[in-house]
Amino acid sequence: MEHKCPVCHKAVRAPVQEQSEEVKVFPFCCRRCKLVDLGAWLDAKYRIASGSQSQESSEPSDTVPPRL
């Protein structure tokens, strides 16, 4: 089965042997693309969408909770 490298979009075959070099970099085509992707995550270029934006945009409440 063929996949595409998420970075350069080059065709990548699924690794057949567990000990091959392809397994170490899959689903990327090479170590360089794997490191480029890691760098993008570390630079916060990728974001995971949240289901609710109300948590981020909600302002703190001015009300004081009742004492129990």
Biopython code that builds the backbone (N, CA, C, O; Angstrom):
import numpy as np
from Bio.PDB.StructureBuilder import StructureBuilder

atoms = [
    (1, "MET", "N", (0.845, -1.177, 0.000)),
    (1, "MET", "CA", (0.000, 0.000, 0.000)),
    (1, "MET", "C", (0.891, 1.242, 0.000)),
    (1, "MET", "O", (1.884, 1.307, 0.725)),
    (2, "GLU", "N", (0.529, 2.207, -0.807)),
    (2, "GLU", "CA", (1.323, 3.433, -0.888)),
    (2, "GLU", "C", (0.638, 4.577, -0.159)),
    (2, "GLU", "O", (-0.585, 4.720, -0.188)),
    (3, "HIS", "N", (1.448, 5.373, 0.483)),
    (3, "HIS", "CA", (0.997, 6.572, 1.178)),
    (3, "HIS", "C", (1.782, 7.740, 0.604)),
    (3, "HIS", "O", (2.714, 7.548, -0.177)),
    (4, "LYS", "N", (1.406, 8.939, 0.992)),
    (4, "LYS", "CA", (2.170, 10.124, 0.588)),
    (4, "LYS", "C", (2.814, 10.722, 1.822)),
    (4, "LYS", "O", (2.202, 10.793, 2.888)),
    (5, "CYS", "N", (4.045, 11.148, 1.665)),
    (5, "CYS", "CA", (4.773, 11.803, 2.744)),
    (5, "CYS", "C", (4.008, 13.076, 3.119)),
    (5, "CYS", "O", (3.683, 13.872, 2.238)),
    (6, "PRO", "N", (3.715, 13.285, 4.409)),
    (6, "PRO", "CA", (2.964, 14.471, 4.819)),
    (6, "PRO", "C", (3.697, 15.787, 4.558)),
    (6, "PRO", "O", (3.064, 16.842, 4.524)),
    (7, "VAL", "N", (5.006, 15.748, 4.375)),
    (7, "VAL", "CA", (5.786, 16.970, 4.186)),
    (7, "VAL", "C", (5.981, 17.287, 2.706)),
    (7, "VAL", "O", (5.623, 18.375, 2.254)),
    (8, "CYS", "N", (6.549, 16.341, 1.946)),
    (8, "CYS", "CA", (6.875, 16.618, 0.538)),
    (8, "CYS", "C", (5.914, 15.960, -0.447)),
    (8, "CYS", "O", (6.008, 16.193, -1.652)),
    (9, "HIS", "N", (5.002, 15.149, 0.049)),
    (9, "HIS", "CA", (3.969, 14.478, -0.747)),
    (9, "HIS", "C", (4.526, 13.462, -1.741)),
    (9, "HIS", "O", (3.858, 13.114, -2.714)),
    (10, "LYS", "N", (5.725, 12.995, -1.503)),
    (10, "LYS", "CA", (6.328, 11.949, -2.321)),
    (10, "LYS", "C", (5.673, 10.609, -1.956)),
    (10, "LYS", "O", (5.321, 10.392, -0.796)),
    (11, "ALA", "N", (5.508, 9.713, -2.932)),
    (11, "ALA", "CA", (4.920, 8.400, -2.677)),
    (11, "ALA", "C", (5.835, 7.590, -1.760)),
    (11, "ALA", "O", (7.047, 7.532, -1.968)),
    (12, "VAL", "N", (5.235, 6.966, -0.741)),
    (12, "VAL", "CA", (5.987, 6.173, 0.236)),
    (12, "VAL", "C", (5.310, 4.814, 0.356)),
    (12, "VAL", "O", (4.099, 4.727, 0.558)),
    (13, "ARG", "N", (6.108, 3.750, 0.229)),
    (13, "ARG", "CA", (5.564, 2.404, 0.411)),
    (13, "ARG", "C", (5.525, 2.080, 1.895)),
    (13, "ARG", "O", (6.398, 2.501, 2.655)),
    (14, "ALA", "N", (4.518, 1.337, 2.299)),
    (14, "ALA", "CA", (4.450, 0.881, 3.681)),
    (14, "ALA", "C", (5.597, -0.096, 3.911)),
    (14, "ALA", "O", (5.850, -0.951, 3.062)),
    (15, "PRO", "N", (6.294, 0.012, 5.036)),
    (15, "PRO", "CA", (7.435, -0.866, 5.293)),
    (15, "PRO", "C", (7.005, -2.325, 5.412)),
    (15, "PRO", "O", (5.964, -2.637, 5.989)),
    (16, "VAL", "N", (7.832, -3.214, 4.851)),
    (16, "VAL", "CA", (7.529, -4.639, 4.871)),
    (16, "VAL", "C", (8.224, -5.308, 6.044)),
    (16, "VAL", "O", (7.615, -6.119, 6.742)),
    (17, "GLN", "N", (9.478, -4.983, 6.269)),
    (17, "GLN", "CA", (10.241, -5.593, 7.351)),
    (17, "GLN", "C", (10.277, -4.662, 8.549)),
    (17, "GLN", "O", (10.396, -3.446, 8.404)),
    (18, "GLU", "N", (10.175, -5.243, 9.729)),
    (18, "GLU", "CA", (10.154, -4.437, 10.950)),
    (18, "GLU", "C", (11.496, -3.796, 11.267)),
    (18, "GLU", "O", (11.537, -2.786, 11.970)),
    (19, "GLN", "N", (12.583, -4.347, 10.774)),
    (19, "GLN", "CA", (13.915, -3.840, 11.096)),
    (19, "GLN", "C", (14.463, -2.892, 10.028)),
    (19, "GLN", "O", (15.605, -2.445, 10.135)),
    (20, "SER", "N", (13.686, -2.585, 9.024)),
    (20, "SER", "CA", (14.195, -1.754, 7.931)),
    (20, "SER", "C", (14.260, -0.283, 8.329)),
    (20, "SER", "O", (13.634, 0.139, 9.301)),
    (21, "GLU", "N", (15.021, 0.483, 7.568)),
    (21, "GLU", "CA", (15.142, 1.928, 7.793)),
    (21, "GLU", "C", (13.808, 2.621, 7.545)),
    (21, "GLU", "O", (13.514, 3.648, 8.157)),
    (22, "GLU", "N", (12.998, 2.058, 6.646)),
    (22, "GLU", "CA", (11.697, 2.646, 6.331)),
    (22, "GLU", "C", (10.787, 2.711, 7.553)),
    (22, "GLU", "O", (9.994, 3.643, 7.689)),
    (23, "VAL", "N", (10.896, 1.744, 8.427)),
    (23, "VAL", "CA", (10.056, 1.710, 9.629)),
    (23, "VAL", "C", (10.380, 2.887, 10.537)),
    (23, "VAL", "O", (9.487, 3.439, 11.179)),
    (24, "LYS", "N", (11.641, 3.274, 10.595)),
    (24, "LYS", "CA", (12.067, 4.356, 11.488)),
    (24, "LYS", "C", (11.527, 5.717, 11.066)),
    (24, "LYS", "O", (11.376, 6.607, 11.904)),
    (25, "VAL", "N", (11.235, 5.889, 9.788)),
    (25, "VAL", "CA", (10.779, 7.192, 9.307)),
    (25, "VAL", "C", (9.326, 7.187, 8.827)),
    (25, "VAL", "O", (8.777, 8.249, 8.534)),
    (26, "PHE", "N", (8.700, 6.023, 8.743)),
    (26, "PHE", "CA", (7.322, 5.945, 8.253)),
    (26, "PHE", "C", (6.399, 6.755, 9.149)),
    (26, "PHE", "O", (6.521, 6.635, 10.368)),
    (27, "PRO", "N", (5.499, 7.559, 8.643)),
    (27, "PRO", "CA", (4.937, 7.665, 7.306)),
    (27, "PRO", "C", (5.651, 8.678, 6.417)),
    (27, "PRO", "O", (5.133, 9.052, 5.365)),
    (28, "PHE", "N", (6.830, 9.122, 6.829)),
    (28, "PHE", "CA", (7.593, 10.089, 6.032)),
    (28, "PHE", "C", (8.479, 9.337, 5.048)),
    (28, "PHE", "O", (8.714, 8.139, 5.206)),
    (29, "CYS", "N", (8.972, 10.042, 4.029)),
    (29, "CYS", "CA", (9.811, 9.388, 3.022)),
    (29, "CYS", "C", (11.265, 9.288, 3.478)),
    (29, "CYS", "O", (11.998, 8.412, 3.019)),
    (30, "CYS", "N", (11.687, 10.178, 4.376)),
    (30, "CYS", "CA", (13.077, 10.173, 4.825)),
    (30, "CYS", "C", (13.183, 10.841, 6.200)),
    (30, "CYS", "O", (12.224, 11.423, 6.708)),
    (31, "ARG", "N", (14.355, 10.740, 6.769)),
    (31, "ARG", "CA", (14.600, 11.330, 8.088)),
    (31, "ARG", "C", (14.442, 12.853, 8.060)),
    (31, "ARG", "O", (13.955, 13.451, 9.020)),
    (32, "ARG", "N", (14.854, 13.469, 6.960)),
    (32, "ARG", "CA", (14.748, 14.922, 6.838)),
    (32, "ARG", "C", (13.298, 15.381, 6.960)),
    (32, "ARG", "O", (13.005, 16.318, 7.703)),
    (33, "CYS", "N", (12.384, 14.720, 6.230)),
    (33, "CYS", "CA", (10.970, 15.105, 6.294)),
    (33, "CYS", "C", (10.407, 14.867, 7.695)),
    (33, "CYS", "O", (9.570, 15.633, 8.172)),
    (34, "LYS", "N", (10.866, 13.814, 8.343)),
    (34, "LYS", "CA", (10.427, 13.541, 9.715)),
    (34, "LYS", "C", (10.850, 14.683, 10.643)),
    (34, "LYS", "O", (10.070, 15.112, 11.492)),
    (35, "LEU", "N", (12.080, 15.173, 10.484)),
    (35, "LEU", "CA", (12.575, 16.270, 11.319)),
    (35, "LEU", "C", (11.916, 17.603, 10.972)),
    (35, "LEU", "O", (11.697, 18.433, 11.853)),
    (36, "VAL", "N", (11.599, 17.811, 9.697)),
    (36, "VAL", "CA", (10.885, 19.030, 9.294)),
    (36, "VAL", "C", (9.519, 19.061, 9.976)),
    (36, "VAL", "O", (9.098, 20.102, 10.479)),
    (37, "ASP", "N", (8.832, 17.930, 9.992)),
    (37, "ASP", "CA", (7.519, 17.844, 10.633)),
    (37, "ASP", "C", (7.631, 18.069, 12.141)),
    (37, "ASP", "O", (6.809, 18.776, 12.724)),
    (38, "LEU", "N", (8.633, 17.479, 12.769)),
    (38, "LEU", "CA", (8.849, 17.686, 14.202)),
    (38, "LEU", "C", (9.099, 19.157, 14.499)),
    (38, "LEU", "O", (8.562, 19.696, 15.466)),
    (39, "GLY", "N", (9.907, 19.805, 13.677)),
    (39, "GLY", "CA", (10.174, 21.230, 13.856)),
    (39, "GLY", "C", (8.915, 22.070, 13.740)),
    (39, "GLY", "O", (8.751, 23.051, 14.466)),
    (40, "ALA", "N", (8.024, 21.691, 12.830)),
    (40, "ALA", "CA", (6.759, 22.425, 12.684)),
    (40, "ALA", "C", (5.909, 22.282, 13.941)),
    (40, "ALA", "O", (5.274, 23.246, 14.368)),
    (41, "TRP", "N", (5.889, 21.091, 14.537)),
    (41, "TRP", "CA", (5.145, 20.908, 15.794)),
    (41, "TRP", "C", (5.771, 21.736, 16.912)),
    (41, "TRP", "O", (5.060, 22.374, 17.688)),
    (42, "LEU", "N", (7.088, 21.725, 16.995)),
    (42, "LEU", "CA", (7.768, 22.459, 18.066)),
    (42, "LEU", "C", (7.632, 23.966, 17.913)),
    (42, "LEU", "O", (7.655, 24.693, 18.906)),
    (43, "ASP", "N", (7.490, 24.443, 16.681)),
    (43, "ASP", "CA", (7.284, 25.872, 16.427)),
    (43, "ASP", "C", (5.815, 26.266, 16.492)),
    (43, "ASP", "O", (5.466, 27.409, 16.197)),
    (44, "ALA", "N", (4.952, 25.329, 16.876)),
    (44, "ALA", "CA", (3.501, 25.542, 17.009)),
    (44, "ALA", "C", (2.858, 25.957, 15.688)),
    (44, "ALA", "O", (1.925, 26.759, 15.671)),
    (45, "LYS", "N", (3.357, 25.410, 14.587)),
    (45, "LYS", "CA", (2.745, 25.691, 13.289)),
    (45, "LYS", "C", (1.505, 24.835, 13.067)),
    (45, "LYS", "O", (0.651, 25.175, 12.247)),
    (46, "TYR", "N", (1.404, 23.728, 13.791)),
    (46, "TYR", "CA", (0.223, 22.874, 13.727)),
    (46, "TYR", "C", (-0.606, 23.145, 14.971)),
    (46, "TYR", "O", (-0.065, 23.414, 16.043)),
    (47, "ARG", "N", (-1.905, 23.074, 14.824)),
    (47, "ARG", "CA", (-2.813, 23.269, 15.957)),
    (47, "ARG", "C", (-3.864, 22.175, 15.920)),
    (47, "ARG", "O", (-4.297, 21.755, 14.846)),
    (48, "ILE", "N", (-4.260, 21.730, 17.054)),
    (48, "ILE", "CA", (-5.341, 20.771, 17.164)),
    (48, "ILE", "C", (-6.608, 21.562, 17.448)),
    (48, "ILE", "O", (-6.687, 22.290, 18.437)),
    (49, "ALA", "N", (-7.585, 21.418, 16.584)),
    (49, "ALA", "CA", (-8.833, 22.168, 16.740)),
    (49, "ALA", "C", (-9.590, 21.655, 17.957)),
    (49, "ALA", "O", (-9.701, 20.449, 18.178)),
    (50, "SER", "N", (-10.102, 22.584, 18.733)),
    (50, "SER", "CA", (-10.896, 22.193, 19.889)),
    (50, "SER", "C", (-12.363, 22.231, 19.512)),
    (50, "SER", "O", (-12.762, 22.947, 18.594)),
    (51, "GLY", "N", (-13.159, 21.460, 20.224)),
    (51, "GLY", "CA", (-14.583, 21.409, 19.944)),
    (51, "GLY", "C", (-15.305, 22.648, 20.423)),
    (51, "GLY", "O", (-16.362, 22.993, 19.896)),
    (52, "SER", "N", (-14.748, 23.326, 21.420)),
    (52, "SER", "CA", (-15.422, 24.486, 21.986)),
    (52, "SER", "C", (-14.441, 25.633, 22.124)),
    (52, "SER", "O", (-13.374, 25.476, 22.718)),
    (53, "GLN", "N", (-14.795, 26.780, 21.583)),
    (53, "GLN", "CA", (-13.947, 27.954, 21.724)),
    (53, "GLN", "C", (-14.390, 28.805, 22.896)),
    (53, "GLN", "O", (-13.746, 29.806, 23.208)),
    (54, "SER", "N", (-15.472, 28.427, 23.547)),
    (54, "SER", "CA", (-15.986, 29.238, 24.647)),
    (54, "SER", "C", (-15.027, 29.250, 25.830)),
    (54, "SER", "O", (-15.001, 30.222, 26.584)),
    (55, "GLN", "N", (-14.245, 28.200, 26.010)),
    (55, "GLN", "CA", (-13.294, 28.156, 27.118)),
    (55, "GLN", "C", (-12.204, 29.199, 26.942)),
    (55, "GLN", "O", (-11.781, 29.824, 27.914)),
    (56, "GLU", "N", (-11.747, 29.392, 25.718)),
    (56, "GLU", "CA", (-10.679, 30.352, 25.463)),
    (56, "GLU", "C", (-11.183, 31.789, 25.520)),
    (56, "GLU", "O", (-10.475, 32.678, 25.992)),
    (57, "SER", "N", (-12.399, 32.017, 25.042)),
    (57, "SER", "CA", (-12.888, 33.378, 24.939)),
    (57, "SER", "C", (-13.707, 33.824, 26.143)),
    (57, "SER", "O", (-14.098, 34.988, 26.226)),
    (58, "SER", "N", (-13.969, 32.917, 27.073)),
    (58, "SER", "CA", (-14.783, 33.316, 28.218)),
    (58, "SER", "C", (-13.978, 34.206, 29.152)),
    (58, "SER", "O", (-12.796, 33.969, 29.400)),
    (59, "GLU", "N", (-14.635, 35.220, 29.657)),
    (59, "GLU", "CA", (-13.986, 36.143, 30.578)),
    (59, "GLU", "C", (-14.237, 35.680, 32.003)),
    (59, "GLU", "O", (-15.243, 35.021, 32.266)),
    (60, "PRO", "N", (-13.351, 36.007, 32.921)),
    (60, "PRO", "CA", (-13.567, 35.606, 34.303)),
    (60, "PRO", "C", (-14.837, 36.248, 34.849)),
    (60, "PRO", "O", (-15.176, 37.387, 34.529)),
    (61, "SER", "N", (-15.504, 35.498, 35.661)),
    (61, "SER", "CA", (-16.757, 35.974, 36.237)),
    (61, "SER", "C", (-16.481, 36.959, 37.365)),
    (61, "SER", "O", (-15.533, 36.786, 38.130)),
    (62, "ASP", "N", (-17.312, 37.993, 37.466)),
    (62, "ASP", "CA", (-17.178, 38.975, 38.546)),
    (62, "ASP", "C", (-17.893, 38.534, 39.814)),
    (62, "ASP", "O", (-17.731, 39.143, 40.871)),
    (63, "THR", "N", (-18.673, 37.489, 39.706)),
    (63, "THR", "CA", (-19.418, 37.040, 40.882)),
    (63, "THR", "C", (-18.543, 36.186, 41.771)),
    (63, "THR", "O", (-17.667, 35.461, 41.300)),
    (64, "VAL", "N", (-18.793, 36.283, 43.059)),
    (64, "VAL", "CA", (-18.060, 35.500, 44.047)),
    (64, "VAL", "C", (-18.907, 34.286, 44.387)),
    (64, "VAL", "O", (-20.098, 34.432, 44.664)),
    (65, "PRO", "N", (-18.327, 33.095, 44.374)),
    (65, "PRO", "CA", (-19.121, 31.916, 44.700)),
    (65, "PRO", "C", (-19.585, 31.969, 46.155)),
    (65, "PRO", "O", (-18.867, 32.491, 47.008)),
    (66, "PRO", "N", (-20.765, 31.440, 46.453)),
    (66, "PRO", "CA", (-21.275, 31.481, 47.833)),
    (66, "PRO", "C", (-20.434, 30.615, 48.752)),
    (66, "PRO", "O", (-19.870, 29.604, 48.334)),
    (67, "ARG", "N", (-20.358, 31.025, 50.011)),
    (67, "ARG", "CA", (-19.647, 30.229, 51.018)),
    (67, "ARG", "C", (-20.524, 29.080, 51.453)),
    (67, "ARG", "O", (-21.739, 29.219, 51.591)),
    (68, "LEU", "N", (-19.902, 27.965, 51.662)),
    (68, "LEU", "CA", (-20.648, 26.783, 52.109)),
    (68, "LEU", "C", (-20.529, 26.568, 53.576)),
    (68, "LEU", "O", (-21.099, 25.616, 54.109)),
]
sb = StructureBuilder()
sb.init_structure("model")
sb.init_model(0)
sb.init_chain("A")
sb.init_seg("    ")
for serial, (resi, resn, name, xyz) in enumerate(atoms, 1):
    if name == "N":
        sb.init_residue(resn, " ", resi, " ")
    sb.init_atom(name, np.array(xyz, "f"), 0.0, 1.0, " ", f" {name:<3s}", serial, name[0])
structure = sb.get_structure()
